[in-house]
Structures are given as C-alpha cells and as structure tokens.
Amino acid sequence: MLPDNNTVNDDGFAEVVSSETAVNLWQVAMRLIELVAAVACLALLAPMLLVVAVAIKLDSRGPILVRERRFGYKNRMIKVRKFRSTVVSSGGRKQTPRLTLVGQLLRRTGIEDLPMFINVIRGELSIIGPAPSPYPTACLNDRKPGVTRCAEIFSS
C-alpha cells in the first residue's frame, strides 16, 4: 500500500511527492493570488483613493500617507502604510493624536487601511490574517498579518 504522498504514474511506478514541494507550490500559488488581487484592488479603487487623498490634503496640513511600525511575519519589523487620519502635531511636546473630520470617516469605514495593499504587493502582509501588531506576538510566528483581519470577517 502506498503512503498518501505518493502517486502512481502511467508506467505503474510510484512517484514520491514530497510534502515540502507541495507546501512550496501552495505558497507560490497563494502569493500569486494575493499579488494579483492586491494589484486589482488598487487599480479598481484608484479613483476613490485619489478622492480620499485630496480630501485629506484639504482637511488638514501634513502628509497623505503615514507609515506605522508594526511586527509582521516571524516578528520582523515592517512599516505599514495608512491614510493619515490625525492632526499633525506642531511643537516638540508629545500630544495625544486628534482625529480630523476626514479621519473620523476613514476610521469608521476602514478606508484608512486600503494603502496596506502596497504592503501586500511588497510581500509583507497577506490579504487575510491577524492584525499587524505594534509589539511582537507569538501568533505572527507562523503566518503573515493581513489587511482584512480574521476577526472582522467572522464577527459579521
């Protein structure tokens, strides 16, 4: 009897398919699907992203995108891109961030996270996964964090 990871070819001989090869093929396929999906999302949402960028610029001074330090796959430090939703502080003292009017809408709708698809294209994030963490966590040792968090999918 053949183990599960073997197949029989046309000549009747058993061919061994290593589980490592199957895992690598799965990872390549998933990466390709995520890459195509992320590029398609950014392309389809480009007009809306442009409107959001203009609204942020008109609402308050400062950059349109911000980069936040987060921990990714195997707890490597990554810089996650997001739309800026807070007022840029002026002065040397640390102030609590205040949401802008546009920022309130962006956070309520989740639009502020859409630039994270750039991180998906770069291979730092997955489309679906746990949230990128501001501190190292054990759950990120075996999977990539995602743009769309698992808890958000299953809570609705």
VEXDREN-2710 file (C-alpha; in Angstrom, 1 decimal):
% VEXDREN-2710
k/r/px/py/pz
1/MET/0.0/0.0/0.0
2/LEU/1.3/3.4/-0.9
3/PRO/1.5/6.3/1.6
4/ASP/-0.7/9.3/1.0
5/ASN/2.0/11.5/-0.5
6/ASN/2.8/9.0/-3.4
7/THR/1.2/8.8/-6.8
8/VAL/1.4/6.2/-9.5
9/ASN/2.5/7.3/-12.9
10/ASP/1.3/5.9/-16.3
11/ASP/4.0/3.2/-16.2
12/GLY/2.7/1.8/-12.9
13/PHE/5.6/3.1/-10.8
14/ALA/5.2/5.0/-7.7
15/GLU/6.4/8.7/-7.7
16/VAL/7.1/10.3/-4.4
17/VAL/5.7/13.8/-4.0
18/SER/7.3/15.4/-1.0
19/SER/5.2/17.4/1.4
20/GLU/7.8/20.1/1.2
21/THR/7.3/20.5/-2.5
22/ALA/3.5/20.6/-2.0
23/VAL/3.9/23.3/0.6
24/ASN/6.2/25.4/-1.6
25/LEU/3.7/25.1/-4.5
26/TRP/0.9/26.2/-2.2
27/GLN/2.9/29.2/-1.0
28/VAL/3.8/30.2/-4.6
29/ALA/0.1/29.9/-5.6
30/MET/-1.1/31.9/-2.7
31/ARG/1.5/34.6/-3.2
32/LEU/0.5/34.9/-6.9
33/ILE/-3.2/35.1/-6.0
34/GLU/-2.6/37.7/-3.3
35/LEU/-0.4/39.7/-5.7
36/VAL/-3.0/39.7/-8.5
37/ALA/-5.8/40.6/-6.0
38/ALA/-3.8/43.4/-4.4
39/VAL/-2.9/45.0/-7.8
40/ALA/-6.5/44.6/-8.9
41/CYS/-7.9/46.2/-5.7
42/LEU/-5.6/49.2/-6.0
43/ALA/-6.4/49.6/-9.7
44/LEU/-10.2/49.4/-9.2
45/LEU/-10.1/51.6/-6.1
46/ALA/-7.7/54.2/-7.6
47/PRO/-10.4/56.8/-8.3
48/MET/-11.7/56.6/-4.7
49/LEU/-8.1/56.6/-3.3
50/LEU/-7.4/59.8/-5.2
51/VAL/-10.6/61.4/-3.8
52/VAL/-9.6/60.4/-0.3
53/ALA/-6.0/61.8/-0.8
54/VAL/-7.4/65.1/-1.9
55/ALA/-9.9/65.2/1.0
56/ILE/-7.1/64.5/3.5
57/LYS/-4.9/67.3/2.0
58/LEU/-7.8/69.8/2.0
59/ASP/-8.8/68.9/5.6
60/SER/-5.5/69.5/7.3
61/ARG/-1.8/70.0/6.7
62/GLY/0.6/67.1/6.6
63/PRO/1.3/64.0/4.6
64/ILE/-1.4/62.0/3.0
65/LEU/0.1/58.6/3.9
66/VAL/1.7/57.7/7.2
67/ARG/3.9/54.7/7.9
68/GLU/3.4/52.9/11.2
69/ARG/5.9/50.4/12.6
70/ARG/4.4/47.0/13.1
71/PHE/5.6/43.5/13.5
72/GLY/4.9/41.1/10.6
73/TYR/5.7/37.5/9.7
74/LYS/8.2/35.9/12.2
75/ASN/8.0/39.2/14.1
76/ARG/10.0/41.2/11.6
77/MET/9.6/44.9/11.8
78/ILE/7.6/46.3/8.8
79/LYS/6.3/49.8/8.0
80/VAL/2.6/49.6/7.3
81/ARG/1.1/52.3/5.1
82/LYS/-2.2/54.0/6.0
83/PHE/-4.1/57.2/5.2
84/ARG/-3.4/59.9/7.8
85/SER/-6.4/60.3/10.0
86/THR/-5.0/62.5/12.8
87/VAL/-3.8/66.1/13.0
88/VAL/-0.1/66.5/12.6
89/SER/1.2/67.9/15.9
90/SER/3.2/71.1/15.8
91/GLY/5.8/71.6/18.5
92/GLY/8.3/69.4/20.4
93/ARG/6.0/68.1/23.1
94/LYS/4.2/64.9/22.6
95/GLN/0.5/65.4/22.2
96/THR/-2.4/63.0/22.0
97/PRO/-3.4/62.5/18.4
98/ARG/-6.7/64.1/17.4
99/LEU/-8.8/62.8/14.6
100/THR/-9.5/65.1/11.7
101/LEU/-13.0/65.2/10.2
102/VAL/-12.0/63.1/7.2
103/GLY/-10.1/60.8/9.6
104/GLN/-13.2/60.0/11.5
105/LEU/-14.9/58.9/8.3
106/LEU/-11.8/56.9/7.2
107/ARG/-11.6/55.0/10.5
108/ARG/-15.4/54.3/10.7
109/THR/-15.4/52.8/7.2
110/GLY/-11.9/51.2/7.3
111/ILE/-10.8/53.1/4.2
112/GLU/-7.7/54.3/6.1
113/ASP/-6.2/50.7/5.8
114/LEU/-6.5/50.5/2.0
115/PRO/-2.9/51.6/1.3
116/MET/-1.9/48.5/3.1
117/PHE/-2.4/46.7/-0.2
118/ILE/1.0/48.2/-1.1
119/ASN/2.5/46.1/1.7
120/VAL/0.7/43.0/0.2
121/ILE/2.4/43.7/-3.1
122/ARG/5.7/44.0/-1.3
123/GLY/5.1/40.6/0.4
124/GLU/5.0/42.0/3.9
125/LEU/1.3/41.4/4.5
126/SER/-1.3/38.9/3.4
127/ILE/-4.9/39.9/2.4
128/ILE/-6.5/37.9/5.2
129/GLY/-4.7/37.3/8.5
130/PRO/-4.3/38.5/12.1
131/ALA/-3.8/42.3/12.6
132/PRO/-0.3/43.6/12.3
133/SER/0.8/44.1/15.9
134/PRO/2.7/47.1/17.4
135/TYR/4.6/44.6/19.6
136/PRO/6.0/41.1/19.0
137/THR/3.4/38.3/19.4
138/ALA/3.5/34.5/19.1
139/CYS/0.7/34.3/16.6
140/LEU/2.8/36.1/13.9
141/ASN/5.5/33.4/14.0
142/ASP/3.6/31.1/11.7
143/ARG/1.5/33.4/9.5
144/LYS/1.6/36.8/7.9
145/PRO/-0.6/39.5/9.3
146/GLY/-3.4/40.7/7.0
147/VAL/-5.1/43.8/5.6
148/THR/-8.5/42.2/6.4
149/ARG/-8.4/40.7/9.9
150/CYS/-9.9/37.3/10.6
151/ALA/-11.9/38.7/13.5
152/GLU/-13.5/41.3/11.2
153/ILE/-14.6/38.6/8.7
154/PHE/-16.1/36.2/11.3
155/SER/-17.7/38.9/13.5
156/SER/-20.4/39.9/11.0
END
